[in-house]
């Protein structure tokens, strides 16, 4: 029975030592890959949110620079104001095209902003053209929007609304990223406990195997030993288990016992050598006819 348990525990230990690391490694690889992918996506979204905020601020600054150049040109007629802010004029279209990509949740807001920016650029061209042609009154009237809310103010309002939405999205993405980080911590802790459980179970199996190996079964008839499920002579067991060779001899106690048994069969008489007592010879008896 002990040999059967020993073999079974040895088999379980081998299976555990082979399958355990493979299982833990596979789970760790899959989970780590998913965690890494999720965190990378979350970081990319956060990075994108910050970049979009910077582009929005840059667009607003370019429009303010353009408005300042337009006002300076209207007041002084100096084209140096236009040349100084030409870069802002060119940069507005680039920023607007970059910001207007992949925004299904804010399509209407961005379409409205794009129309306002295009209207402002068209107004800028018309105002500068009228001023260059000497039509100052028309240029001023067009720049002020006929008493209505100016286009630049509408653009600032639209950018403000988009920034509020961007802030909410950024907050949501930060929370999602923190949630993924917490999940990754929980999963990592679970994998750590799983690895510790595998190691502890392997240690228990090793201790169990050692305990079973320390227990032997001796046959009462043949004096053979059951070692690892195999019956073998005591000398072979001692060699396999302890690397001890056996030489045959007799102990002092056994020697004294043997000599005592021999002494009982010896009779000693005075002046005569010892004779071994034995059955007396019987005289021959003549058989009668």
JOGIMO-V424832 format. One record per residue. N is the residue number from 0. RES is the residue in one small letter. OMEGA is omega in degrees with one decimal (NA if undefined). Layout:
# JOGIMO-V424832
N_RES_OMEGA / N_RES_OMEGA
This chain:
# JOGIMO-V424832
0_x_179.4 / 1_x_177.6 / 2_x_178.3 / 3_x_177.7 / 4_x_-179.3 / 5_x_178.6 / 6_x_-179.1 / 7_x_178.7 / 8_x_175.6 / 9_x_177.9 / 10_x_178.2 / 11_x_179.3 / 12_x_178.4 / 13_x_178.9 / 14_x_-179.2 / 15_x_-178.8 / 16_x_179.2 / 17_x_-174.8 / 18_x_-177.4 / 19_x_178.7 / 20_x_178.9 / 21_x_-179.4 / 22_x_-179.8 / 23_x_178.8 / 24_x_179.7 / 25_x_178.6 / 26_x_-179.9 / 27_x_-179.6 / 28_x_-177.3 / 29_x_-177.6 / 30_x_179.7 / 31_x_178.9 / 32_x_178.3 / 33_x_179.1 / 34_x_-180.0 / 35_x_179.6 / 36_x_179.5 / 37_x_179.5 / 38_x_178.5 / 39_x_177.3 / 40_x_179.1 / 41_x_178.9 / 42_x_177.3 / 43_x_178.1 / 44_x_177.5 / 45_x_178.4 / 46_x_179.6 / 47_x_179.0 / 48_x_178.9 / 49_x_178.6 / 50_x_179.5 / 51_x_176.5 / 52_x_178.5 / 53_x_179.1 / 54_x_176.7 / 55_x_177.8 / 56_x_177.7 / 57_x_177.5 / 58_x_178.7 / 59_x_179.1 / 60_x_178.2 / 61_x_178.6 / 62_x_176.5 / 63_x_177.5 / 64_x_179.0 / 65_x_178.7 / 66_x_178.4 / 67_x_177.7 / 68_x_178.1 / 69_x_-179.7 / 70_x_178.9 / 71_x_179.5 / 72_x_178.9 / 73_x_-176.9 / 74_x_-173.8 / 75_x_-175.3 / 76_x_-179.2 / 77_x_-178.7 / 78_x_176.4 / 79_x_176.4 / 80_x_-179.9 / 81_x_-179.5 / 82_x_-178.6 / 83_x_-176.6 / 84_x_178.5 / 85_x_178.6 / 86_x_178.7 / 87_x_178.7 / 88_x_-179.6 / 89_x_-175.4 / 90_x_-177.5 / 91_x_-178.5 / 92_x_179.8 / 93_x_-179.5 / 94_x_-178.8 / 95_x_178.9 / 96_x_179.8 / 97_x_-178.5 / 98_x_-173.8 / 99_x_-178.1 / 100_x_172.3 / 101_x_177.9 / 102_x_-177.5 / 103_x_-177.2 / 104_x_-176.6 / 105_x_-176.6 / 106_x_-176.6 / 107_x_-179.4 / 108_x_-178.5 / 109_x_175.5 / 110_x_177.1 / 111_x_179.2 / 112_x_179.6 / 113_x_178.3 / 114_x_179.9 / 115_x_179.8 / 116_x_177.8 / 117_x_177.3 / 118_x_179.0 / 119_x_178.4 / 120_x_177.3 / 121_x_177.7 / 122_x_179.5 / 123_x_179.3 / 124_x_-179.1 / 125_x_-179.1 / 126_x_-180.0 / 127_x_178.8 / 128_x_178.2 / 129_x_179.5 / 130_x_179.7 / 131_x_179.8 / 132_x_176.8 / 133_x_180.0 / 134_x_-174.2 / 135_x_-177.7 / 136_x_179.0 / 137_x_179.5 / 138_x_178.7 / 139_x_179.3 / 140_x_179.3 / 141_x_-179.4 / 142_x_-178.9 / 143_x_174.6 / 144_x_177.6 / 145_x_178.1 / 146_x_178.8 / 147_x_176.0 / 148_x_-176.9 / 149_x_-179.3 / 150_x_-178.7 / 151_x_176.8 / 152_x_176.6 / 153_x_178.4 / 154_x_178.8 / 155_x_178.0 / 156_x_179.7 / 157_x_178.0 / 158_x_177.6 / 159_x_178.0 / 160_x_179.5 / 161_x_179.0 / 162_x_175.7 / 163_x_177.6 / 164_x_178.5 / 165_x_177.9 / 166_x_177.5 / 167_x_178.7 / 168_x_178.5 / 169_x_177.5 / 170_x_178.5 / 171_x_179.9 / 172_x_176.6 / 173_x_178.6 / 174_x_178.5 / 175_x_179.2 / 176_x_177.6 / 177_x_178.0 / 178_x_178.2 / 179_x_176.8 / 180_x_177.4 / 181_x_178.7 / 182_x_179.2 / 183_x_177.4 / 184_x_179.1 / 185_x_-180.0 / 186_x_178.9 / 187_x_177.1 / 188_x_177.6 / 189_x_177.8 / 190_x_177.3 / 191_x_177.7 / 192_x_178.0 / 193_x_178.3 / 194_x_178.6 / 195_x_178.2 / 196_x_178.6 / 197_x_-179.8 / 198_x_-179.9 / 199_x_179.6 / 200_x_176.9 / 201_x_177.4 / 202_x_177.3 / 203_x_178.1 / 204_x_178.9 / 205_x_177.8 / 206_x_179.1 / 207_x_179.0 / 208_x_178.5 / 209_x_177.5 / 210_x_179.6 / 211_x_178.4 / 212_x_179.5 / 213_x_178.8 / 214_x_-180.0 / 215_x_177.1 / 216_x_-178.6 / 217_x_177.6 / 218_x_-178.3 / 219_x_-177.7 / 220_x_-174.6 / 221_x_-177.3 / 222_x_176.4 / 223_x_-175.0 / 224_x_174.9 / 225_x_-177.7 / 226_x_-177.8 / 227_x_177.5 / 228_x_-178.1 / 229_x_178.1 / 230_x_-178.5 / 231_x_176.6 / 232_x_-178.7 / 233_x_-179.9 / 234_x_179.9 / 235_x_177.8 / 236_x_179.5 / 237_x_179.3 / 238_x_-179.9 / 239_x_-173.5 / 240_x_-173.3 / 241_x_-176.6 / 242_x_-179.6 / 243_x_175.4 / 244_x_-175.1 / 245_x_172.2 / 246_x_-176.2 / 247_x_178.1 / 248_x_179.9 / 249_x_179.9 / 250_x_179.7 / 251_x_-179.8 / 252_x_178.4 / 253_x_179.2 / 254_x_178.0 / 255_x_178.9 / 256_x_179.4 / 257_x_179.4 / 258_x_177.1 / 259_x_178.4 / 260_x_178.6 / 261_x_-178.5 / 262_x_179.5 / 263_x_-178.2 / 264_x_179.4 / 265_x_174.3 / 266_x_-177.3 / 267_x_177.0 / 268_x_-177.5 / 269_x_176.8 / 270_x_179.5 / 271_x_178.2 / 272_x_-178.4 / 273_x_177.7 / 274_x_178.9 / 275_x_178.9 / 276_x_-179.9 / 277_x_-179.6 / 278_x_-179.9 / 279_x_178.5 / 280_x_-179.9 / 281_x_177.8 / 282_x_178.5 / 283_x_179.9 / 284_x_178.7 / 285_x_179.2 / 286_x_177.1 / 287_x_177.3 / 288_x_NA
